[in-house]
């Protein structure tokens, strides 16, 4: 039991430190769509984002690891 506790605590710490919630809290969102304005011109809804980035739809762009999340533009439309 003494070995399991540090492993569990370490796993939870890694999840919190490396997870989206932590990065969102610290303001470290994913890559901004403003880096590629010519590709993302006119994109205004989550459905448009997921049309190109959903991992189950043979994406044209890099697939998102969190297609169930809402608010793509909230996190990925940061000013550069």
Order of alpha helices (4+ residues) and beta strands (2+ residues): alpha-alpha-alpha-alpha-alpha
